[in-house]
Amino acid sequence: MFYTYLLHCGDGSLYAGITTDPARRLKEHRGGGKRGARYTRYRAPLTMAALWMSESRGTAASLEARLKKASHAVKERLAEEPALLGDLIKLPEGAVYTPVTPPVEQDAP
């Protein structure tokens, strides 16, 4: 399985990414260094705001690209209600994204 996620950053921005292991990826972002994305390195604290599961890397990457192009207001709404994904973002025909509960915050270092 592949996951597309939104991270809440300390500066109020939202970062979109993909992974096969959401808990590990969140730890990598929070730990900074080379494993975390350059964008999130100086924007801590980070919390996973929303998470969607899909069956292929291509499907997950497609959603990531759409999220990166979405307005901040749309991303905030999705962070509040991930199930609204299909209502707020134009999805590829036949693509299935299942909302998943993000990793818990106490996993922070």
OpenMM code with the backbone's topology and positions (N, CA, C; nanometers):
from openmm import Vec3, app, unit

residues = "MET PHE TYR THR TYR LEU LEU HIS CYS GLY ASP GLY SER LEU TYR ALA GLY ILE THR THR ASP PRO ALA ARG ARG LEU LYS GLU HIS ARG GLY GLY GLY LYS ARG GLY ALA ARG TYR THR ARG TYR ARG ALA PRO LEU THR MET ALA ALA LEU TRP MET SER GLU SER ARG GLY THR ALA ALA SER LEU GLU ALA ARG LEU LYS LYS ALA SER HIS ALA VAL LYS GLU ARG LEU ALA GLU GLU PRO ALA LEU LEU GLY ASP LEU ILE LYS LEU PRO GLU GLY ALA VAL TYR THR PRO VAL THR PRO PRO VAL GLU GLN ASP ALA PRO".split()
positions = [
    Vec3(0.0829, -0.1186, 0.0000),
    Vec3(0.0000, 0.0000, 0.0000),
    Vec3(0.0872, 0.1248, 0.0000),
    Vec3(0.0343, 0.2298, -0.0583),
    Vec3(0.1004, 0.3598, -0.0621),
    Vec3(0.0080, 0.4613, 0.0022),
    Vec3(0.0670, 0.5603, 0.0652),
    Vec3(-0.0083, 0.6607, 0.1384),
    Vec3(0.0301, 0.7992, 0.0901),
    Vec3(-0.0701, 0.8853, 0.0781),
    Vec3(-0.0492, 1.0271, 0.0515),
    Vec3(-0.0906, 1.0993, 0.1785),
    Vec3(-0.0096, 1.1979, 0.2189),
    Vec3(-0.0366, 1.2631, 0.3473),
    Vec3(-0.0237, 1.4142, 0.3379),
    Vec3(-0.0851, 1.4808, 0.4352),
    Vec3(-0.0681, 1.6240, 0.4562),
    Vec3(-0.0077, 1.6423, 0.5952),
    Vec3(0.0979, 1.7222, 0.6044),
    Vec3(0.1585, 1.7562, 0.7327),
    Vec3(0.1248, 1.9006, 0.7665),
    Vec3(0.0862, 1.9245, 0.8917),
    Vec3(0.0746, 2.0604, 0.9439),
    Vec3(0.2131, 2.1018, 0.9889),
    Vec3(0.2624, 2.2142, 0.9382),
    Vec3(0.3938, 2.2639, 0.9767),
    Vec3(0.3781, 2.3763, 1.0787),
    Vec3(0.4842, 2.4024, 1.1527),
    Vec3(0.4825, 2.5028, 1.2580),
    Vec3(0.4526, 2.6428, 1.2096),
    Vec3(0.4793, 2.6724, 1.0823),
    Vec3(0.4526, 2.8061, 1.0292),
    Vec3(0.3107, 2.8188, 0.9730),
    Vec3(0.2279, 2.7152, 0.9913),
    Vec3(0.0893, 2.7186, 0.9441),
    Vec3(0.0701, 2.6626, 0.8040),
    Vec3(0.1772, 2.6273, 0.7366),
    Vec3(0.1646, 2.5712, 0.6018),
    Vec3(0.1315, 2.4226, 0.6095),
    Vec3(0.0916, 2.3680, 0.4961),
    Vec3(0.0610, 2.2252, 0.4843),
    Vec3(0.1484, 2.1668, 0.3742),
    Vec3(0.2135, 2.0553, 0.4041),
    Vec3(0.3054, 1.9891, 0.3119),
    Vec3(0.2440, 1.8567, 0.2690),
    Vec3(0.2476, 1.8257, 0.1404),
    Vec3(0.1952, 1.6990, 0.0880),
    Vec3(0.3113, 1.6082, 0.0487),
    Vec3(0.2957, 1.4778, 0.0754),
    Vec3(0.3975, 1.3808, 0.0390),
    Vec3(0.3381, 1.2421, 0.0261),
    Vec3(0.4223, 1.1451, -0.0142),
    Vec3(0.3789, 1.0056, -0.0235),
    Vec3(0.4796, 0.9183, 0.0497),
    Vec3(0.4329, 0.8010, 0.0946),
    Vec3(0.5181, 0.7067, 0.1665),
    Vec3(0.4532, 0.5689, 0.1662),
    Vec3(0.5314, 0.4686, 0.2055),
    Vec3(0.4765, 0.3353, 0.2285),
    Vec3(0.4592, 0.3100, 0.3778),
    Vec3(0.5164, 0.3970, 0.4620),
    Vec3(0.5115, 0.3804, 0.6072),
    Vec3(0.4919, 0.5170, 0.6728),
    Vec3(0.3668, 0.5563, 0.7001),
    Vec3(0.3397, 0.6898, 0.7530),
    Vec3(0.4099, 0.7219, 0.8859),
    Vec3(0.4134, 0.6269, 0.9786),
    Vec3(0.4766, 0.6540, 1.1088),
    Vec3(0.6263, 0.6796, 1.0919),
    Vec3(0.6919, 0.5978, 1.0107),
    Vec3(0.8347, 0.6169, 0.9858),
    Vec3(0.8613, 0.7504, 0.9179),
    Vec3(0.7781, 0.7826, 0.8188),
    Vec3(0.7994, 0.9069, 0.7441),
    Vec3(0.7796, 1.0284, 0.8330),
    Vec3(0.6810, 1.0245, 0.9211),
    Vec3(0.6588, 1.1356, 1.0137),
    Vec3(0.7807, 1.1538, 1.1031),
    Vec3(0.8369, 1.0439, 1.1530),
    Vec3(0.9576, 1.0518, 1.2361),
    Vec3(1.0737, 1.1106, 1.1572),
    Vec3(1.0848, 1.0733, 1.0303),
    Vec3(1.1916, 1.1284, 0.9471),
    Vec3(1.1750, 1.2791, 0.9297),
    Vec3(1.0519, 1.3233, 0.9040),
    Vec3(1.0278, 1.4672, 0.8906),
    Vec3(1.0605, 1.5388, 1.0215),
    Vec3(1.0175, 1.4847, 1.1318),
    Vec3(1.0401, 1.5493, 1.2617),
    Vec3(1.1871, 1.5497, 1.3017),
    Vec3(1.2602, 1.4481, 1.2568),
    Vec3(1.4008, 1.4391, 1.2926),
    Vec3(1.4897, 1.5318, 1.2119),
    Vec3(1.4351, 1.5929, 1.1067),
    Vec3(1.5172, 1.6796, 1.0225),
    Vec3(1.6218, 1.5985, 0.9496),
    Vec3(1.7388, 1.6528, 0.9336),
    Vec3(1.8467, 1.5810, 0.8676),
    Vec3(1.8150, 1.5504, 0.7227),
    Vec3(1.8877, 1.4567, 0.6655),
    Vec3(1.8754, 1.4260, 0.5229),
    Vec3(1.7490, 1.3483, 0.4895),
    Vec3(1.6883, 1.2788, 0.5847),
    Vec3(1.5704, 1.1963, 0.5555),
    Vec3(1.4420, 1.2783, 0.5517),
    Vec3(1.4372, 1.3901, 0.6202),
    Vec3(1.3194, 1.4768, 0.6158),
    Vec3(1.3267, 1.5654, 0.4924),
    Vec3(1.2135, 1.6099, 0.4435),
    Vec3(1.2115, 1.6968, 0.3257),
    Vec3(1.2718, 1.8331, 0.3594),
    Vec3(1.3383, 1.8922, 0.2633),
    Vec3(1.3974, 2.0245, 0.2839),
    Vec3(1.2911, 2.1245, 0.3280),
    Vec3(1.1724, 2.1169, 0.2704),
    Vec3(1.0651, 2.2106, 0.3035),
    Vec3(1.0278, 2.2047, 0.4513),
    Vec3(1.0227, 2.0845, 0.5076),
    Vec3(0.9768, 2.0702, 0.6470),
    Vec3(1.0886, 2.0856, 0.7490),
    Vec3(1.2124, 2.0868, 0.7054),
    Vec3(1.3272, 2.0867, 0.7968),
    Vec3(1.3218, 2.1999, 0.8989),
    Vec3(1.2805, 2.3191, 0.8587),
    Vec3(1.2805, 2.4350, 0.9487),
    Vec3(1.1398, 2.4831, 0.9823),
    Vec3(1.0428, 2.3970, 0.9645),
    Vec3(0.9037, 2.4361, 0.9891),
    Vec3(0.8381, 2.3525, 1.0986),
    Vec3(0.9150, 2.3015, 1.1912),
    Vec3(0.8623, 2.2194, 1.3009),
    Vec3(0.7812, 2.3075, 1.3948),
    Vec3(0.6928, 2.2545, 1.4784),
    Vec3(0.6614, 2.1129, 1.4933),
    Vec3(0.5710, 2.0634, 1.3804),
    Vec3(0.5792, 1.9357, 1.3559),
    Vec3(0.5032, 1.8753, 1.2473),
    Vec3(0.4044, 1.7738, 1.3023),
    Vec3(0.2828, 1.7769, 1.2503),
    Vec3(0.1830, 1.6750, 1.2825),
    Vec3(0.1194, 1.6292, 1.1521),
    Vec3(0.0854, 1.5015, 1.1459),
    Vec3(0.0200, 1.4506, 1.0263),
    Vec3(-0.1273, 1.4876, 1.0354),
    Vec3(-0.1713, 1.5703, 0.9412),
    Vec3(-0.3069, 1.6242, 0.9434),
    Vec3(-0.4078, 1.5327, 0.8752),
    Vec3(-0.3661, 1.4662, 0.7669),
    Vec3(-0.4574, 1.3799, 0.6910),
    Vec3(-0.3749, 1.2735, 0.6202),
    Vec3(-0.4389, 1.1592, 0.5959),
    Vec3(-0.3699, 1.0457, 0.5364),
    Vec3(-0.4682, 0.9653, 0.4522),
    Vec3(-0.4269, 0.9320, 0.3281),
    Vec3(-0.5099, 0.8514, 0.2394),
    Vec3(-0.4292, 0.7342, 0.1879),
    Vec3(-0.4912, 0.6183, 0.1798),
    Vec3(-0.4274, 0.4969, 0.1320),
    Vec3(-0.4703, 0.4722, -0.0132),
    Vec3(-0.3755, 0.4241, -0.0940),
    Vec3(-0.4071, 0.3830, -0.2311),
    Vec3(-0.3233, 0.2607, -0.2643),
    Vec3(-0.3585, 0.1924, -0.3728),
    Vec3(-0.2937, 0.0653, -0.4026),
    Vec3(-0.1684, 0.0762, -0.4885),
    Vec3(-0.1431, 0.1902, -0.5499),
    Vec3(-0.0238, 0.2008, -0.6341),
    Vec3(0.0506, 0.3302, -0.6071),
    Vec3(0.1794, 0.3268, -0.6364),
    Vec3(0.2624, 0.4457, -0.6203),
    Vec3(0.2141, 0.5565, -0.7140),
    Vec3(0.1774, 0.5190, -0.8349),
    Vec3(0.1303, 0.6181, -0.9313),
    Vec3(0.0047, 0.6901, -0.8848),
    Vec3(-0.0874, 0.6163, -0.8263),
    Vec3(-0.2108, 0.6756, -0.7755),
    Vec3(-0.1802, 0.7697, -0.6588),
    Vec3(-0.0914, 0.7269, -0.5697),
    Vec3(-0.0529, 0.8111, -0.4558),
    Vec3(0.0183, 0.9377, -0.5037),
    Vec3(0.1075, 0.9231, -0.6005),
    Vec3(0.1813, 1.0375, -0.6530),
    Vec3(0.0885, 1.1348, -0.7258),
    Vec3(-0.0124, 1.0821, -0.7912),
    Vec3(-0.1094, 1.1664, -0.8597),
    Vec3(-0.1844, 1.2544, -0.7597),
    Vec3(-0.2240, 1.1949, -0.6481),
    Vec3(-0.2927, 1.2726, -0.5447),
    Vec3(-0.1974, 1.3745, -0.4839),
    Vec3(-0.0731, 1.3351, -0.4588),
    Vec3(0.0250, 1.4294, -0.4037),
    Vec3(0.0369, 1.5522, -0.4941),
    Vec3(0.0481, 1.5318, -0.6235),
    Vec3(0.0602, 1.6428, -0.7175),
    Vec3(-0.0629, 1.7333, -0.7124),
    Vec3(-0.1802, 1.6734, -0.7030),
    Vec3(-0.3034, 1.7521, -0.6963),
    Vec3(-0.3091, 1.8324, -0.5661),
    Vec3(-0.2653, 1.7718, -0.4553),
    Vec3(-0.2648, 1.8413, -0.3265),
    Vec3(-0.1656, 1.9574, -0.3280),
    Vec3(-0.0508, 1.9386, -0.3893),
    Vec3(0.0497, 2.0451, -0.3955),
    Vec3(-0.0035, 2.1654, -0.4731),
    Vec3(-0.0920, 2.1424, -0.5691),
    Vec3(-0.1496, 2.2515, -0.6485),
    Vec3(-0.2724, 2.3138, -0.5825),
    Vec3(-0.3282, 2.2476, -0.4833),
    Vec3(-0.4511, 2.2957, -0.4186),
    Vec3(-0.4217, 2.4189, -0.3334),
    Vec3(-0.5242, 2.4990, -0.3144),
    Vec3(-0.5096, 2.6182, -0.2303),
    Vec3(-0.4937, 2.5789, -0.0834),
    Vec3(-0.4423, 2.6721, -0.0060),
    Vec3(-0.4272, 2.6480, 0.1372),
    Vec3(-0.5635, 2.6206, 0.2016),
    Vec3(-0.6654, 2.6924, 0.1573),
    Vec3(-0.7996, 2.6737, 0.2136),
    Vec3(-0.8511, 2.5313, 0.1880),
    Vec3(-0.8276, 2.4793, 0.0693),
    Vec3(-0.8705, 2.3425, 0.0376),
    Vec3(-0.7935, 2.2433, 0.1239),
    Vec3(-0.6622, 2.2615, 0.1372),
    Vec3(-0.5822, 2.1717, 0.2205),
    Vec3(-0.6285, 2.1752, 0.3659),
    Vec3(-0.6584, 2.2936, 0.4173),
    Vec3(-0.7075, 2.3049, 0.5559),
    Vec3(-0.8386, 2.2291, 0.5728),
    Vec3(-0.9256, 2.2416, 0.4759),
    Vec3(-1.0547, 2.1712, 0.4826),
    Vec3(-1.0345, 2.0201, 0.4806),
    Vec3(-0.9407, 1.9733, 0.3975),
    Vec3(-0.9108, 1.8299, 0.3922),
    Vec3(-0.8455, 1.7817, 0.5223),
    Vec3(-0.7671, 1.8668, 0.5855),
    Vec3(-0.7074, 1.8312, 0.7138),
    Vec3(-0.8158, 1.8108, 0.8196),
    Vec3(-0.9224, 1.8891, 0.8103),
    Vec3(-1.0336, 1.8773, 0.9041),
    Vec3(-1.1228, 1.7589, 0.8709),
    Vec3(-1.1464, 1.7357, 0.7408),
    Vec3(-1.2373, 1.6306, 0.6962),
    Vec3(-1.1799, 1.5575, 0.5749),
    Vec3(-1.0880, 1.4618, 0.5973),
    Vec3(-1.0244, 1.3907, 0.4859),
    Vec3(-1.1223, 1.3199, 0.3926),
    Vec3(-1.2401, 1.2833, 0.4421),
    Vec3(-1.3382, 1.2130, 0.3587),
    Vec3(-1.3939, 1.3012, 0.2473),
    Vec3(-1.3714, 1.4321, 0.2533),
    Vec3(-1.4210, 1.5232, 0.1497),
    Vec3(-1.3283, 1.5304, 0.0284),
    Vec3(-1.2280, 1.4473, 0.0234),
    Vec3(-1.1278, 1.4523, -0.0828),
    Vec3(-1.1900, 1.4612, -0.2215),
    Vec3(-1.2793, 1.3701, -0.2558),
    Vec3(-1.3415, 1.3684, -0.3883),
    Vec3(-1.4280, 1.4888, -0.4167),
    Vec3(-1.4780, 1.5540, -0.3118),
    Vec3(-1.5601, 1.6738, -0.3297),
    Vec3(-1.4754, 1.7984, -0.3545),
    Vec3(-1.3521, 1.8002, -0.3017),
    Vec3(-1.2689, 1.9205, -0.3074),
    Vec3(-1.1565, 1.9146, -0.4108),
    Vec3(-1.1170, 1.7945, -0.4511),
    Vec3(-1.0073, 1.7764, -0.5465),
    Vec3(-1.0577, 1.6905, -0.6621),
    Vec3(-1.0286, 1.7320, -0.7859),
    Vec3(-1.0662, 1.6501, -0.9008),
    Vec3(-0.9719, 1.5307, -0.9054),
    Vec3(-1.0276, 1.4115, -0.8893),
    Vec3(-0.9482, 1.2892, -0.8833),
    Vec3(-0.9474, 1.2182, -1.0180),
    Vec3(-0.8412, 1.1432, -1.0466),
    Vec3(-0.8383, 1.0659, -1.1709),
    Vec3(-0.9503, 0.9628, -1.1733),
    Vec3(-1.0055, 0.9382, -1.2892),
    Vec3(-1.1134, 0.8415, -1.3025),
    Vec3(-1.0662, 0.7032, -1.2582),
    Vec3(-1.1444, 0.6403, -1.1731),
    Vec3(-1.1150, 0.5065, -1.1253),
    Vec3(-1.0191, 0.4993, -1.0077),
    Vec3(-0.9590, 0.6114, -0.9698),
    Vec3(-0.8654, 0.6115, -0.8563),
    Vec3(-0.9434, 0.5999, -0.7259),
    Vec3(-0.8915, 0.5179, -0.6341),
    Vec3(-0.9554, 0.4991, -0.5045),
    Vec3(-0.8589, 0.5424, -0.3953),
    Vec3(-0.9041, 0.6344, -0.3117),
    Vec3(-0.8255, 0.6829, -0.1983),
    Vec3(-0.9085, 0.6625, -0.0727),
    Vec3(-0.8551, 0.5902, 0.0226),
    Vec3(-0.9256, 0.5611, 0.1460),
    Vec3(-0.8669, 0.6432, 0.2599),
    Vec3(-0.9476, 0.7267, 0.3262),
    Vec3(-0.8959, 0.8012, 0.4409),
    Vec3(-0.8527, 0.7046, 0.5517),
    Vec3(-0.7394, 0.7338, 0.6139),
    Vec3(-0.6825, 0.6510, 0.7201),
    Vec3(-0.6490, 0.7427, 0.8370),
    Vec3(-0.6588, 0.6902, 0.9586),
    Vec3(-0.6212, 0.7703, 1.0756),
    Vec3(-0.4699, 0.7886, 1.0770),
    Vec3(-0.4232, 0.9149, 1.0837),
    Vec3(-0.2783, 0.9402, 1.0853),
    Vec3(-0.2121, 0.8860, 1.2115),
    Vec3(-0.0791, 0.8646, 1.2072),
    Vec3(-0.0058, 0.8216, 1.3276),
    Vec3(-0.0258, 0.9200, 1.4417),
    Vec3(-0.0235, 0.8702, 1.5634),
    Vec3(-0.0466, 0.9544, 1.6803),
    Vec3(0.0715, 1.0465, 1.7050),
    Vec3(0.0417, 1.1613, 1.7656),
    Vec3(0.1440, 1.2642, 1.7862),
    Vec3(0.2475, 1.2258, 1.8901),
    Vec3(0.2183, 1.1378, 1.9834),
    Vec3(0.3168, 1.1083, 2.0856),
    Vec3(0.4360, 1.0295, 2.0327),
    Vec3(0.4372, 0.9983, 1.9021),
    Vec3(0.5534, 0.9343, 1.8416),
    Vec3(0.6662, 1.0340, 1.8178),
    Vec3(0.6448, 1.1595, 1.8562),
    Vec3(0.7471, 1.2628, 1.8328),
    Vec3(0.8709, 1.2344, 1.9164),
    Vec3(0.9889, 1.2719, 1.8630),
    Vec3(1.1128, 1.2504, 1.9381),
    Vec3(1.1204, 1.3383, 2.0607),
] * unit.nanometer
topology = app.Topology()
chain = topology.addChain("A")
for resn in residues:
    res = topology.addResidue(resn, chain)
    for name in ("N", "CA", "C"):
        topology.addAtom(name, app.Element.getBySymbol(name[0]), res)
